[in-house]
Amino acid sequence: MTDEDYMKRALSLARRGMGKTSPNPMVGALIVKDDRVLGEGYYRYFGGRHAEVNALEKSGKNVNRATLYVTLEPCCHYGQTPPCTEAIIASGIGNVVIGMLDPDKRVSGRSVEILREQGIECTVGILEEECRALNEAYIKHRSTGLPFVTVKFAQTLDGRIASSTGHSRWISSPSSRKLGHKLRTRHDAVLVGIGTVAKDNPQLTVRLVADRSPLRIILDSSLRIAPDALVLTEQEKAKTLIAATPDAPRDRSATLEKMGIEVLMVPQDARGDVDLRQLLKLLGERNVSSILVEGGAETITSFLRLGLVDRLVVFTAPRIMGRGLEAVGELDIKEVTGALKLTFEKVYRCAEDVVIEARIG
């Protein structure tokens, strides 16, 4: 087998930690000697032992001069666990094959230097593109301090997310809704505007698949949210954070905080609404590395207008609505050449719906 073959296996192991390791990355590792895999491991959950350590434990003691394959550069600093470089050096590993360097400034090539100084051969960049794609949210957060933003919505073939009366349940199929819940599990937070809460009264928890629920974020500049809104319930299952502006009534903020709801005061933008750029900065500082924006149209439009979206996931149902609510509103684009350019990365069927995963640019 080739280095690429072993790295593919390491990537497959890393994906098992999806939705459980943030704000740390997903990492997979395996140890090979004489073309035989001695042990495998992956980073299972935030705060747990790292993939390299798990692989070493599974490999036993006969790893002298073996090769370690790992999707991300091993750590070389003390955090919740000791540096992986120390464990690698102590084990007698002779070679380390790395998918990509860690963008974390505490690592970023230093681990490779440390290992090479100890006589351990290091190869970097095997399936690097695939390794980077796996941890795109982690990379953006570590590189910019900002969360990776995905916008998700379901629409009819003619681009409507609701009828002219505002009715929207359900445009997409049960299978697509289940996939939407799976998307929630892969993000640190799910975000909607107060308009969506007032109109649809969503729970924003994960129910259609067995997994954890992300943080629920509500954009509510003036704290209009009703005290009996479903997003304010089940705090033991999913915390709720309401982003408001300093002009919001203090008594409403106090009432929500007594209910156990966190109210985050965010500077206003030019229109008096929550400044989304500032909100993302504050969330990034809290180690929220990925956000799934689910609506409504005004919120989706604002994120797109400000250039804050990294990825789109659009479910298109085989229906035609005619007059109705559009997913994206005014973007102040005057000519076709100025339209936001998308790169379609995946196009596939989910039951009768068509799903498009796209990048901006």
N, C-alpha and C positions, 0 to 999 in steps of 0.2 A: 504493500500500500504506500501511497505517496503522502507527503506532508499535507497536501490539500485534502486527501481522504480523511486523515486523522483530524484535521481542523473542522471538517464538516461534522464529524461526530462530536467534537467539542461544542460547536454551535448548537447542535441538537440538544445536548445536555444543558447548555445555558438557557435555552428557551423554557425549560421546566420551571425556572424561577420567575417567569413573566408575571408581573403584577404584585410580586412579593418582596422585591429587593430594593425598591426606590427609597431614598434618593441615590442609593448605590446602584451600580450597573449589574446586569445579568452576566454571569461568567461561567464558562464550562471548561473543564480540564480533564486530561487523561495522560497516563504515563505508559510509555511503550519501551520495551526492551527486546531486542532480537525479534522484531516484527510481531511481538505478542503484547497485547494490552494487559498491563498488570493491575490497573485500577482506574476508576473514573470518579469524577465528582463535579458538583456544581454549587453555586452560591444559592442556598435554599430560601433564605429570608434575611431581611435587614437585621443586622446585629449578630447573625450566625457566623459560623466558620466559613472561611473563603473556599472557593472551588479547589485551589491548589492543595490546601490542607486536607480537604475531604478526599481528594484523589490519592494523596500520599498515604493516608490512613488505610485506604482500601488496598493499596499496593503491597503492604507488608514491608519487610526490611530489605529485600533484595532489589533496590533501585539504583545501586551504584552504577554510574555511567549510563543510566537510562535517559530517555528523552521525555521532557514534559511538554505537552501541547496545551496552550491556554489561549482563550480568545482575546484576553486583555492583559496588558502588561501587569505583572504582579505588583502588589503594593510594597512600599519600602518605609512606611511610617506607622507609628502606633496610633490606632484609633480604638474601635471597640474590640479589636483583636490585634495580636502582634503582627509585625511585618511578615509577609509571605516570603520575602527574600531570605530571611533568616532560616525559615523552615526548609527552603529549597537548598540552600548552601549546606545546612546540617545533614540533609538526606543523602548527599553524595551524587545527586543528579548531575549528569554531564552536559546535557544540552537542553535548551529551552527554546521552543518555537512559539512565537507570539503573533496573534492576529493583528493587533494594533497597539500603539502606544496609548497610555492613559492621558487624557487631556487635563486631569487634575494637576495643578501646579506643584503639588507636593510630590508627584511622581514624574510624569512626563519625560521619560527617558532616563531618569536617575536609577531606576531599578535595573535597567539593562546595563548601565555603567557598573553598578555594584556587582552584578553577577559576572560580568566579564573580568572585573578585577580579581575575582576569585577563581578564574580559570574556566568558567562555565561558558560554553559557546551559546550565542544567542542569534536567532534568526527572526527578523521582524517583517510583518507585512504579508503573511500568508492569508489569503482570502480577506484582505483588509476591508474591501468594500462591503462584504457581507457582515463582517464584524461591526463595522460602523453603523450599518443599517439596523442591526439588532439593538444597539444602544443609542439611537439618535437622540432620544430625550435626555439621557444622561450627558451626552456630548454637548448638546446645546446649553444645558443648565450649567455644566462645569466651565464651558467656554465663555458664556455671556452673563450668567447669573439669572437668566430668564427661563421660564417654563417653555416646553415644546407645546404648541397649540394645535389641536385638531378640531375642525368644525365638522359636525355630523348633522345631517337632516334627511328626511324622507320627503319625496316629492312625486307628483304625477308626471306623466310623460311631457305635459306642457308646462312643467315647472311650478306647480302650485303646491304649497304645503298646508293649505286649508281652503275650504270653500269660501264663497262670498259672505257667508254668515259666521265664519270663523270655525266651523266644524272641521276637525282634523283626525278623528279617531275612527278607523285606523287606515291610513293611506298605504302603509307597507304591510307585508305578509307577517304571520306569526314567526316564521323562520327569520325574517329580517329583524324583527323586534328582539328576538333572542340573541342574534348577532350584535345588536345594539347594546344589549346588557353585557355581553362579553367584552365589548369595547370599553365599557365603563370600568370593568375590573382591571383593565390594562393602563388606566390613568390614575394619577394621584387625586384628581378632583374633576367634578362635573359642574359646569357653569350654565346658568340660564338667567334671563332678565326677569324683572318683577312682572312684566306683562304676561309672560308664559305662566308664572305661578298663579296670577290672578285668573287667567283664562282656563288653564288646564288642571290646576291644582295637582301637579305631579309629586310623586314621592322621591324620585331621583335616586332610589336605592337599587341594588342588584337583586332581582327576584327570579328571573327566568333561567339563571344558571347558578350553580352552587359555588359561590366565591364571596370575597369581601366587597363591601361597598366603599366607594371613594368619598372624600370630603365633598360636601354639597356647598356650592358658592352661588349666592343670589345677588345680582346687581339691583340695588334698591336705594337710589340716591336719597330719597326723603323718608325711607322706612315706612312705606305704605302697606307692607305685608300684613295680612290678616293673622291674628293670633292663633287661629285654628287651622292654618295652612299645613298640609301634610308634610312639607319639607321641614317643619319645626318639630315633628314627632320622631320617634325612634332614634334619639340621639345616642343611645347605647350601640346602635348598629352603624350609624353614619352621622358624623358631626356636621353641623351647618354653620357656615360663616356668611354673614350678610355684609356686603360692601356698600357703605353709605358715604355721604359727604359730610363735612363738618357742619353744614347748615341743617342737617336732619334734626328733628325735635329730640331734645334730651330725654324727655319723659318716655318716648317710644323706645329709645335705646336702652334706658334703664329697665323697662318692662321686659324686653327681649333678653337682656342679660340675666335677669332673675329667672328666666325660663331655661337658662343654660346655653343660650345662643350667643356666639361671639359676634360682636359688631365691630367691623374694621373700618375706621375712618380713613378715607382716601381723598386726596386733593381733587378739586373739581376741574373739569375741562372747560373749554370756552363756552360750552352750552349749559354748564352748571351740572352736568352729569358726572358720574364716577370717571376719573381719568384712567383709561384702560392701561396705558403705558405704565403709570405709577402703580396700578394694581398688580400688574405682572411683576414689576420689580419687587414689591412687598411680598408677593407670594413666593418668588424665587428665593428671597432671603429666609423664608420659612421652610425651605427645602421642598417646596411643591415643584416638581420637575416636569410634570405633564398635566395638561388640562384638556378636557373634552367639552367643547362648547356645543350645546344642544339647542340653543334658540333663546328667543324667537327671532323673527326676521330683522327687527331693529338691532338686536345684539349681534347677529351674524354679520349684518351689513357694517356695523361699526368696526368690528374686528378686521373685516376685509378692507374697509376704507383706510384704516390706519396701518395696513401692512403687517398685521400681527399674527397672521395665520401661516402655519407651516404645512398643514396637510388638510385635505378635504376628503370626507367619506360621504358619498351621496347615494342614497337608496332611491332608485327610480322605479315606480310601480307602473304596470301596464294599464293606466287609467288616463282619461282626459277630463279635466275639470271645467275648462272654460274660464269664466271670470272667477277670480279667487285671490288668495294671498300668495305673493311671491316670496321665495326664500331669501332673495337678495334684493334690496331696495336701491336707492340712488347712490351711485358711486362717483358722480360728477365726471363721468367719462363722455367726452363729446364726439370721439371718432372711434371707428372700429380698431384702428391701429393702437389705440390707447387701452383697449380691453385687457383685463388681467389674463395673462397667459398661463395656462395650466399644462402640466406634464402628467399624462395618465400613466400611473405605475401599475395598476391592476384593474382589470375589468372582468367581472365574473357574475354568474347567476347565483341568486339565493332564493330558492323556490321560484316563484314567477317574477321576482324583481331582478333588476340589473344593478349591481353595485359598482361604483367607480371610486377608486382611491387615487387621488391626484395631489400633486405638489404645485405650489405657486411658483411660476417661473420655469 
